[in-house]
Amino acid sequence: DMERDDRDDWMRVSIEEWERFYNHFNAMEPISYAQYLELQRTHNNKLDPPCPMKWVYCIKRHASTGLYNRHKARLVAAQSLTRYSIDDKWSPTLSLDTMRLMLVLATLHNADVSCIDVSGAYLSGQLDPDDPPIFLRPPNGLSEMDREPTLPNNEKIYCYVAKRSIYGLQRACKLYLKSYFQFLRGFGLKPSSIDPCLWYRVDSSDNWLLIGVYSDDNLIVGKGPLKGEFQIYFNSKYSESPDSGEVDPGVHEFLGMMIRRQVLANGIIEFELSSPKIMPKLRQLVGETPQHFVKSQTVPGIQLNLPESSENPLISCKEFDCRSVFGVCLWAAMAWRFDAHYGCARVASSLSKGNTFENVRACKQLAWYLLESDVQSLKFSSLDIQQQFVSFCDSSHGNDSPSLRSWFSYVHVWANAVFGGRTKLGTAVCRSTKDSEVMAIIACLASVLGYRFLLHELGFTQSQPTSIFIDATAALDQTTSMNIPKDQKFMALRRAWIVEQFADGLVKGFHCHTSNMLADANNKDHTVEHQAVNARNLQGHGKIDAVSTVLRHAYKPN
C-alpha cells in the first residue's frame, strides 16, 4: 500500500533494500523461460516451481522506550511450510538461560556488554552448490522503483535463481549460521558443548570474551582487550545494522529486551533486564485493567482445563485471541519475569481446550498481572558478591486438582536475583510429600549439573558443592540415605541417582524454612501480599535469605 502519508519513506527503504539485496549481496540471478526449462530437465523436472517473493514492511521501535526508530523494508522468499517440503532445516538459537547467565557474569566481574545486529546476515550465507536450484518469482514493485533488471539479450525475465540464503527460505538461518560460526572460529572462539550458540575465548581471568548468537543478533560480554579486538575482526567481514549499539549510555537492546547497566555511587554494578516495548503491545491486546483487579497470576473462580461446554463456550479469536496474548506473556516469563512462571504453566496446560470463556479469563488475569506488578525488571547486582550460585527447589504435593499430580519448581540464584529456573507439573501422582519433593530435587539437580558443566567450560569453575535449599526434612534425609525400598523400583532409581550426586560432592543439601523458600513462589497460589514479596525477591528487588530451624541441615557457609 503506497497511498499512505509516509509513501516516500516506504519507497526509499524499498529501493535501499533492493540495492542491498540484488547489487551488494547478489542474492539472486535472473533467468529466461528457456533457461528455467533447461534447469528443470537437468533435474528430471523434479524441482519446485518458482517460489513467491514478498515485501515485508515494518516500523522499528526502540526496545527501551517504544518510540519510533525507523522504517524498514525486507524482501523475502515465501517458502512456506505448507507448500514446500525442505529437509535438514533446523538451526539452534541462544538459550535465554544462557543469556541471563552471561549478564550475571558481567555483573560479578564488571565486564563490558554490547549487542551487535548483523546487517543482512542471512544474505551473507552461501547456498550449497550441490543443492538443487531454488527458483523465485519476480517481486512486485520493481518497475515503480525503476529498478527492474534485464537479461543481456533483452529476453523477458521468467524467474530468478537464488544464490544466497535469502530471508524466508526454510534453510536460510542454518546456512547463515554455518558461515558465521566458521567466522567465529577464525577468531579463536569455541562453541560451548552445553549451548552451541554460546561461543567463548578465555585468555586469562582478565581477558575473556563470550558471544551469544541468536540468529543475526549477538550479545557480547567481555573483559580486557579481546572485546575490542573482536569488533575490529567483525568489521573486516560484516557490518552492523542501524539497530546495533547503545540506545542511551549504558542501555542496549537484545531480542526486544532492554539491558541497562548502572554503576552506583558505592561502585556496585547493576544490570537490569526488561521489555518496555513488549508491555505496551500486551496492553493493546488485553485492554485496560479493571478497577477492582486482584494483583495475582491466578485467582479463585477461574477454572482451568475445562472442555468447551454451554457454560464454557468458545470465544471468537477476533474478539480475544488467547494464543496471541499468552504468547506475549510466555515470552516475558521465559525471558525475565520469574514471578509469572506458575501462572504461565497453569494457563499453558489449559490452552489445549481451545479459546474458551474460562481460558480468556485466565489469559486476561495473567496479562494484567504482568502489566500491573510493582516489579517491572530483573535486576542483577554485585552487592555481596558470591563466588557460587545457589539453588532452591520445592513441591506442593497433589495440588493439581484434576490429576492429583504435584506442581514443583526450582530456581537458581546468583548476583542477588534468580537467573534460571522452571515450574513443572509432575509426570506421575506421588504417594507422599517426600516423593513429590524428590521429583523436584531430580529436576533441580539436572539443571544444576548443566550450569556447573557450562561454567567450568567457560573458566568459571564452581570449586565447592552447589548448595540446594529444601524445606522438607524428610526429602533432605533422602539425599544421603541409602535406605532405598526395592519394592518401589522407579522411585528407588531416582533416589539412588540423587544419593550418587550428593556423595560425589557436586551438590550439598540444606534446610530452608518454608517462609524463606524462594521456589515456593512458583508452585501454588499465594495471597496478593505474599505474591508481591515473592516477585520482589525473585526479580532482585528484595532480599533472599535461607533461614533454617533444623540444626542438622542448617546452612553453613564455606
N, C-alpha and C positions, 0 to 999 in steps of 0.2 A: 504494500500500500504506500505509494509515493505521493499521496494527496494530503499529507499531513503538513502542519506548520513547520516541522523540522525536516522537510524533504531534502533540503540542501545538505544537512548533516548526514542523513542516511545515504545520500548519493556519494558524498565524499568518502565515507568509510567503506562503502561498497567498492568504489574504484581502488582504494588503498588495499583492500583485501584481495581483489583480483590481481593487482600488480604484484603483490607479495606471493600469492598462490601460483600464478602462471609464469611470471617473468623471473622472480627471485628464486623460488624453490623448484621451478619447472616440474610441478606436481603431476601434470598430465600432458599428453600429446594428442593432437587432433589426427583423425584418420578418415578416409573416404569409405563409402559403402563397399567398394571393391576390396579395399584393404581389410575391412571388417569380415567379409565373406572368406577371404583367404586365411585369416587367422582362425576362423571357425573351422574351416576344412582341415587346417593343420592339427586341430584338437578334436577331430571326429565329430564336429558340431555339438559338443557337449558343454560348451561354455555358456554361462548365464548371459541373457540378453542385457543390453545396456542398463545400468543402474541409474535411477533418477538422481539429480543433484538439486539441492535446496539452499536457499539463502536463509540464514538464521540471524535474526536481529535482536539485540537486547540493549538495555540501558544499564551500564555498570554503576553500582553504587559502592561507596566506601563501607567496609565492614564495621569500621569504628564508629561511624556516625549515621549511616544510612543515607547520606546526602549524595547528590549526583556526582559521578566521576567522569564518565564519557559514554558516547555512542559506540557500539561495537557491531561489526558485521562479520559473519563467518560463512564460508562456502563449504558445504558438507555433502558427502555421499549418503543417500538414504538407503543403505544396505540393511534393511530391516530384518529382524529375526524371523518374522513370519513368512517372508518371501525368499530368503536366501539362507541356505544351509552351509555354514562355514565351520570346518573343524579346527581344533587347536587354536582357540582364540582367547583363552583365559590369561589374564595378567594380574599380578599382585598389586596391592596398594599398602601404604604405610598404615600399621595398626594405630588406632587412636590411643591405645595404652602406651605404645612406644613413644608417641608424640608427647604425652604428658610426662613420661619418664625423662625425656630429653630436657623438658623445661625444669624438672626437678634438679637434674644435674647442673643446668645453667644457674639455677638459684644457689645451690650449695657451693659451687666452685667459681661464682662470679664470672661466668663465661658470657661471651657475646652471642646474641641471637639475631638472625636475619632471615628473610624469606626471599626466594627467587622464583618468579613465574617465568618459565621458559617461553619465549616468543615463538609462535608457530612450531611448537615442539613436535607434534606428530608428523609434520611435513618434513622434518629432518630425518625421519626413518626411511630407509630404503626397502622397497619390496624385494622379496627373494626372486632372483631372475629365473629360478627353476619352477616357480609357481605359475599356474595358468594366468593369462592376461585378465584384467578386470576392466570391463567396458563401462563408460559413463556417458549419460546423455548430456548434450549441451545445456548449460544452466540458462535460465531466463534472465533477461535484462541486459545482456551484453551489448546489444545494439543501442539501447538507451544510453549506455555509458560510453558508447563509441569505442568499445574495446573488443570487438568481435574478431577472432583470429581468422587467417586464411591459409589455405593449403598452397604449396608452391606452384602447382599447375592450375590454380583457380578452381579446382574441383570443390564441390559442396562438402562441408564437414558433416559426416554422418554421426560420429560419436567421438569420444576421447578414450585413450588408454591410460590408466593410472600408472604413474612412475614413482610415486611416494606413498607413504602410509597416510592417506587423506583422512581427515576427520570424518567420522561416520562409517568408515569401513570397520567391519567387526574385528579385524586383527590389527587395527591401527595402533592401539596402545601397546600391544605386545611387541610389535615391530619397533616402535619408538624406544621402548624400554630396553630392548636388546641392544640397540645402538647406544643409548645413553649410559647403560650400565658398563658397557665396554669403555666408554669415555671416562667414567669414574675410576675404573681400574687403572687407567693410564696415569692417574694422579697418585696411585699407591693406596687407594681406598679398597676396603674389603667388605663384602656383604655379611651381615650377621646371619648365623645359622638359625637363629630364632625368628627373626623378622627379615626376610630377604630384601625389603625396601629400606632398611637401615644400613647405611654404609659408614665405615669408621676408619680412622687412621690415628694411632696414638704413638707419637714420637717420644713423649715424656709426659710427666704429670702436669707440666706447664705448657705443653704444646700438643694439642689434640683437636680432632675435628669429627663431628657427627653430622651426617646428612640424611634426613628422612625424605624419601621420594614418594609423593602421592600423585601419580600421573605426571603432569607437567609442572606441579608445584613442589618446591623444595623448602624444607625447614632446616636451617643450618645453625648448629650450636658449636662454638669452638673457643679455644683459648690459646693464645700465643700467635705467632706469625703464620701458622698454617692456614688460618681462615682467609687472610689477605692474599696469600699465595694462590689459594683455590679460586678466588674471584678473578685473578689475572688469567689463570688457566681456563676458567669457564668462558671468559670473554674472547678467548682465542678461537672458539668454535661457535658458541651460541650467543644470543642476545636476550636481554630481559624485556618482558612486556611492560607496558606502562603501569601495570598493576603491582610491579615489584617495588621494593624499597620501603622506607619508613613513611607512614601516613602522616605522623607527627613525631616529634622527638621521643624515642623510646617505644613507639607504637608500630606494630607490624600486623599484616593481615595474612591469615593462612586458612584456606578452606572455608572462607566465610566467617572465620572467627577473628577476634581481636586479641592480640598478645601485647600486653603493656608491661614494660619494665620500669621499675622505680627504685631509686636509691634514697632511702630515708636519711634524715639528719644524723642518725647514730650509725650510719654505714650499713644498715640492714638492707638486703636485696629482696625485692618483691617482684614476682611475676603474676599477673592476673590474666585469666582466660575467660572470655565472654563472647556473646554474639549479639551485639546491638542491632545488626541488620536483620537477623532472623526473627527477633522478637516482634518487630512491627508487622512482619509478614504473618506471624501466628495470630496477632491481634486482628488483622484484616480477615483471616479465615474464620475466627471463632466469635468475633463480635465483642461488644463491651461486657465487662464483668458485672453480674447482677449486684444490686445494692447489698443484699444480705448473704453474700458469698462466704462460705466456710473455707478458710485458707488451709486446705489439706488435699493430698493427692487423690484420696478416695473418701467418700462419705457414706454413712449408713443410708440405706434406701435405694441406692443404685445397685441393681442386680446384674452381675456379670455372668457370662457363659449361658445366657438364656436363649433358647432357639426362637425363631420367628413364631409369633402367635398373634391372636387378635388383641391380646393385652400388650404385646411387644412387636408391633408391626414394623415392616421395613420402611425406612425414610428415604425419599429420593436423594440421590447424590447431588442433584442440582440445588437442593435445599441445604444439605450439610453432608460433606464427604468425610467420613470417619478416617479413611486411609490417608487422605491428604493432611488432615490435621495431626493425626497420630505420627505420620512420617516426620513432621517438623519437631514434635515433642520428643520422638525417639532420637533424632539427631542431636538435640540439645542434651539429652540424658547420656547418650553414649560418648559425647564429646567432653562435657564438663559438668553436667548437673547430676551429681551423685545422689542428691536428695530426692530425685524423682525416679530412681530405679525401680522401687517397689510398685509405684503407680503404673509405670510403663510395662512392667512384666505382667501385671494383672490385666491391663487393657489388651495387651498383645495376645494373651491366651483366650480372649473373648471375641476378637475380631473375626474369627473364622465363622461365627454365627451370622455375619452379614452386617449391613448398615442399619441395624435395628434401633428402635427408640432408646433402649437402655444403653446400647453402645454409644449412641450420640451423646447421651447424658454423661457417660463416663469420660469420653474424649473432651467434652467441654470442661468438665471439672478438672481434669489433668492439665489442660491448656491454661485455664485461668489460674491454677496454682502456680504454674511456671511463670506466668506474667506478673502475678501479684506477690510472689515471695519476696521477703525482705532482702534475701541474698541473691544477687544477680551476677556473681562471678565466682570462679575457682581461684583461690589465692595461695600461692606457694611463697614461703618466707624463709630467710636464712637465720631468723631468730632461733636461738637454742639449737644450733646445728647438731644433728645426729649422724654418726658415720654409717648407720644401717637403717633400713626400713623395718617397720613392724607391721603385724597383721592382726586383724580381729575377725573372728568367724562366729556365727550364731544361727540357730534354727528355732522355728516355732512349731512344735510338734502337732501334726494333724490339723493345722489351721486352715487348710483349703477345704471348705465345707462340701463341695460337690464330690471330691475324690478322696478326702481324708488324708491326702498326702501333705507333706510339710514344706513350707517355704523356708529357704535358707539364704544366707547372704555372707559374703566375706569382703573385706576392704583392706587395702594396703596403704599405710601412712608413711609419709616422708616429707620433709620441709613443711611440717605443721599443717598438712592437709592430705586428703585422700588423693592418690594418683592412680589407683587401679582397684577393680572390684567387680563383682557380679551379684545379681539376685536371680535365684532359680527356684523352680518347683521341683521337689524331689521326684525321682523316677519311680519310686515304689512307696507303698504305705509302710511306715516304720512302726514296730511293735512298742517302742518306748521312746521317751525323750532322749535317752542316751544314744539310741540307734540313729535318730534324726540328726543329732549333733555330730555323730561320726561321719555321716554323709557330707555335712558342711565342712568338716575338717579335711576330708579327702579332696574336695574341690579346692579349698584354700591351699592345701599342700601342693597340689599340682601347679597352681598359679605361682606360688612362692618359688618353687623349683625353677620354673621358667624364667622368672625375673633374676634369680641368682645366677643361672647359666648366662643370661644376657649380660648382666653387669660384669661378670668375670671375663667374658669375651671382650668387653669394651675397655677392660683395665681398671674397673671399679669393683674389685672383688670384695664380697661380703665375708670378712675373715672370721666372724663369730656366727653362731647359730642364729637364725631369724626367730625372733620372739613372736609367738602366736598366742593371742589372748582369747580365752574361752571362759564363759560364765557358768558352765555346768561341770561341777567337780567329778561327777561320775564319768563323763566323757573324757576329762583330763586324765583320770586314772587309766583309761584305756590306751593312752598314748605310750605308756611304758609297761603295761601289764601283758604278760604272755599267757594269761589265763583265758584262752580263746575257746569257746564252746564249739566242738566239732559238728554238732547237730545243726548248726546254722552255717552251712558251707560258704555262701556268698558273703555274709557279714563277717565270717571268720577270715576270708581272704582280704576283705577291706581292712580289717583291724590289723592283720599281720603286716600289710603294706605300711600302714601308719606307724606301727611299732618300729619297723626297719628304718624309716626315715628319721625318726626321733633318736634311735640308737646310733645312727651314723653321724649324729651331731650337726645335721644340716638345719634342723629347727629345734626349738625348745618351747614347751607349753607353759603358760602361766594363767593363773586365775584372774578374772576381771569381774568386778561386781556388775550385776545387770544394769544398774543405773549409769554405769560408765561404758557399757558395751556399745561401741560405735556401730557394729554390724547389725545390732538390734533395730536400727533405724529403718532398715530396708527388708524386713521380713514379716511385718504386721502393720496394722493400722495404729495410729497414735492420735492423741489429743492435739488440738491446734497448738497449744503451748509447747508440748513436747516435740512436735514436728518442727517448730521454729528453732528450738535449741539444736535438734539434730542437724538441721540444714546449716546452721552456723558452724557447727563442729566439723561436719563432713567437708564443707566448702572452704575451710581455712580461715573463717572469720570468728571462730570461737576458741575453745580450749579443749585439748584432748588429754584426758587422764586415764590411767589404768589402775584403779584402786581395788585392792583385794582384801577380803575378810577371811580368807583361808590361808593360814600360815604356811602350810606345806607346799602350796602352789603360788605363793606371793612372788611378785616380780622383784628380782634383784639385779639392778643394772650392772653391766660389766665394768 
